Amino acid sequence: MKIIEQYENDYPYPSCLISWVPKNGSPLHVVCAVGDGFLWLITAYFPSEDEWMIDFKTRRK
């Protein structure tokens, strides 16, 4: 797992995008935030090769 993007200006709490690629599975992206003593799971999705490079950590331009 690795934080690949941080969104400091998100409201109500700053959030980040985490990338995880299991050894025998599909890559997964999770956006979450920490605030008021909780971990907030905002969304989770399977990243598209159209938007992400093969490492699934770098956005295509």
C-alpha positions as CSV (number, residue, x, y, z in Angstrom):
1,M,0.0,0.0,0.0
2,K,1.2,3.5,-0.8
3,I,-0.3,7.0,-0.6
4,I,-0.1,8.3,-4.2
5,E,-2.0,11.6,-3.9
6,Q,-3.0,13.9,-1.1
7,Y,-5.9,16.3,-1.2
8,E,-5.1,18.8,1.6
9,N,-8.0,21.1,0.7
10,D,-10.8,18.5,0.8
11,Y,-13.7,19.4,3.0
12,P,-14.5,18.5,5.8
13,Y,-11.2,16.7,6.2
14,P,-8.0,16.4,4.1
15,S,-8.0,13.1,2.3
16,C,-5.6,10.9,0.3
17,L,-5.6,8.3,-2.4
18,I,-4.1,4.9,-1.5
19,S,-3.0,2.4,-4.1
20,W,-2.8,-1.3,-3.4
21,V,-1.8,-4.0,-5.8
22,P,-2.0,-7.5,-4.2
23,K,0.3,-10.2,-5.5
24,N,-2.5,-12.3,-7.1
25,G,-5.3,-9.8,-7.7
26,S,-6.5,-6.6,-9.3
27,P,-5.2,-3.2,-8.2
28,L,-7.4,-1.2,-5.9
29,H,-7.6,2.5,-5.1
30,V,-9.1,3.8,-1.9
31,V,-9.8,7.4,-1.0
32,C,-10.0,8.1,2.7
33,A,-9.7,10.8,5.3
34,V,-9.0,11.1,9.1
35,G,-11.1,13.4,11.2
36,D,-12.9,13.6,14.6
37,G,-11.1,10.4,15.7
38,F,-12.5,8.3,12.7
39,L,-11.1,6.9,9.5
40,W,-13.5,7.9,6.8
41,L,-13.7,5.7,3.7
42,I,-14.8,7.9,0.9
43,T,-14.6,5.5,-2.1
44,A,-12.9,2.5,-3.4
45,Y,-12.5,1.5,-7.1
46,F,-10.5,-0.6,-9.5
47,P,-8.4,1.9,-11.5
48,S,-8.6,2.0,-15.3
49,E,-5.5,1.5,-17.5
50,D,-6.9,4.4,-19.6
51,E,-6.3,6.8,-16.7
52,W,-3.4,5.2,-14.9
53,M,0.1,4.0,-16.0
54,I,0.8,0.3,-15.6
55,D,2.1,0.8,-12.0
56,F,-1.4,2.2,-11.1
57,K,0.3,4.9,-9.1
58,T,1.0,7.5,-11.9
59,R,-1.8,9.3,-13.7
60,R,-1.6,9.4,-17.5
61,K,-1.5,13.0,-18.9
